[in-house]
Amino acid sequence: MNENKTELSTTCQTCHKELQPRRLTIKLLINDIMSTIFNLERGVLFTIWELIKNPRAVINAFVSGNRHRYMNPFRLMILAATLAVITESITGTIDTVGHLKIAGNDNESTVAIGKFLKDNINLIVLATVPVLSIGSFLIFRKSKWNFAEHLSINAYAYSVAAIAGSLYSYLLLPFEGETRVLLEGVSQIFTFFVAYVYIKTWSYGVIKGALLFLLSLFLSMI
């Protein structure tokens, strides 16, 4: 019978392009990682830079269906969660007990909650996006976006904020005690990158957009 049927196909069954099989090597893995990070289309750094420079263009492109140029927001969110876990294991930035001692609220139950948050930082990063999306969906009705579209904008915006917070943590390594705890509090300012993305994407004024962001954040926390 036809022996060719037992051979592996050299054509992609999805896009029908010719495949170029190569044996997996360390060099190939590294090149793939570098391409994911530095690629001028769909690369991590390219997507982050474009979100900082012109978030409206990135988000509108993704929402409108032109998704080939930028990294998927949910892949970026998973990357941010992974980086947060790695950063915490290296820097120990989330010193919950230290925070509670300074605040004079280091009882057993509160410390237990703090330890849970510290041990589940990846889940917290991932859960923040749908929580933020509830608030933005309720408050930012001007665009008439659906909840999935709000998930996308928040995934993009919060991922960049989380990545910036993780990188900032490495700058705190020389500091200890109360000074470090106070400097850790400064990292919360990165959350306002989300407000910046809202304002730019939906063309709100700075004051009105910031107030609506705070209101959406308040509703999300509730």
Solvent accessible surface area in square Angstrom, and as a share of the most:
residue,aa,sasa,rsa
1,M,226,1.01
2,N,83,0.43
3,E,139,0.62
4,N,102,0.52
5,K,162,0.69
6,T,120,0.70
7,E,116,0.52
8,L,168,0.84
9,S,69,0.45
10,T,72,0.42
11,T,41,0.24
12,C,33,0.20
13,Q,137,0.61
14,T,120,0.70
15,C,70,0.42
16,H,135,0.60
17,K,142,0.60
18,E,126,0.57
19,L,87,0.43
20,Q,158,0.70
21,P,111,0.70
22,R,179,0.65
23,R,215,0.78
24,L,124,0.62
25,T,68,0.39
26,I,126,0.64
27,K,148,0.63
28,L,41,0.20
29,L,82,0.41
30,I,88,0.45
31,N,76,0.39
32,D,91,0.47
33,I,95,0.48
34,M,82,0.37
35,S,53,0.34
36,T,47,0.27
37,I,52,0.27
38,F,115,0.48
39,N,64,0.33
40,L,138,0.69
41,E,81,0.36
42,R,99,0.36
43,G,0,0.00
44,V,11,0.06
45,L,87,0.43
46,F,29,0.12
47,T,0,0.00
48,I,25,0.13
49,W,142,0.50
50,E,18,0.08
51,L,0,0.00
52,I,75,0.38
53,K,117,0.49
54,N,66,0.34
55,P,1,0.01
56,R,104,0.38
57,A,42,0.33
58,V,0,0.00
59,I,1,0.00
60,N,50,0.26
61,A,16,0.12
62,F,21,0.09
63,V,33,0.19
64,S,91,0.59
65,G,42,0.40
66,N,74,0.38
67,R,116,0.42
68,H,109,0.49
69,R,100,0.37
70,Y,14,0.05
71,M,8,0.03
72,N,46,0.24
73,P,0,0.00
74,F,66,0.28
75,R,120,0.44
76,L,0,0.00
77,M,23,0.10
78,I,102,0.52
79,L,68,0.34
80,A,0,0.00
81,A,4,0.03
82,T,66,0.38
83,L,42,0.21
84,A,12,0.09
85,V,61,0.35
86,I,82,0.41
87,T,5,0.03
88,E,24,0.11
89,S,89,0.58
90,I,107,0.54
91,T,10,0.06
92,G,32,0.30
93,T,19,0.11
94,I,51,0.26
95,D,58,0.30
96,T,25,0.14
97,V,62,0.36
98,G,16,0.15
99,H,71,0.31
100,L,25,0.12
101,K,126,0.54
102,I,81,0.41
103,A,78,0.60
104,G,64,0.61
105,N,69,0.35
106,D,67,0.35
107,N,72,0.37
108,E,154,0.69
109,S,76,0.49
110,T,32,0.19
111,V,39,0.22
112,A,59,0.45
113,I,109,0.56
114,G,3,0.03
115,K,122,0.52
116,F,123,0.51
117,L,81,0.40
118,K,68,0.29
119,D,86,0.44
120,N,30,0.15
121,I,31,0.15
122,N,56,0.29
123,L,99,0.49
124,I,58,0.30
125,V,7,0.04
126,L,59,0.29
127,A,52,0.40
128,T,30,0.17
129,V,1,0.00
130,P,52,0.33
131,V,64,0.37
132,L,11,0.05
133,S,0,0.00
134,I,86,0.43
135,G,0,0.00
136,S,0,0.00
137,F,58,0.24
138,L,95,0.47
139,I,35,0.18
140,F,1,0.01
141,R,126,0.46
142,K,126,0.54
143,S,35,0.22
144,K,179,0.76
145,W,35,0.12
146,N,81,0.41
147,F,75,0.31
148,A,61,0.47
149,E,44,0.20
150,H,0,0.00
151,L,42,0.21
152,S,7,0.05
153,I,0,0.00
154,N,0,0.00
155,A,0,0.00
156,Y,1,0.00
157,A,0,0.00
158,Y,37,0.14
159,S,0,0.00
160,V,10,0.06
161,A,6,0.04
162,A,15,0.12
163,I,17,0.09
164,A,31,0.24
165,G,16,0.15
166,S,8,0.05
167,L,102,0.51
168,Y,38,0.15
169,S,8,0.05
170,Y,71,0.27
171,L,124,0.62
172,L,4,0.02
173,L,86,0.43
174,P,107,0.68
175,F,81,0.34
176,E,142,0.64
177,G,53,0.51
178,E,116,0.52
179,T,71,0.42
180,R,39,0.14
181,V,13,0.08
182,L,123,0.61
183,L,51,0.25
184,E,11,0.05
185,G,40,0.38
186,V,78,0.45
187,S,27,0.17
188,Q,122,0.54
189,I,111,0.56
190,F,60,0.25
191,T,32,0.19
192,F,102,0.42
193,F,35,0.15
194,V,0,0.00
195,A,4,0.03
196,Y,70,0.27
197,V,0,0.00
198,Y,1,0.01
199,I,24,0.12
200,K,100,0.42
201,T,4,0.03
202,W,14,0.05
203,S,70,0.45
204,Y,25,0.10
205,G,46,0.44
206,V,112,0.64
207,I,135,0.68
208,K,118,0.50
209,G,0,0.00
210,A,31,0.24
211,L,111,0.55
212,L,38,0.19
213,F,1,0.01
214,L,80,0.40
215,L,81,0.40
216,S,4,0.02
217,L,41,0.20
218,F,118,0.49
219,L,59,0.30
220,S,14,0.09
221,M,151,0.67
222,I,144,0.73
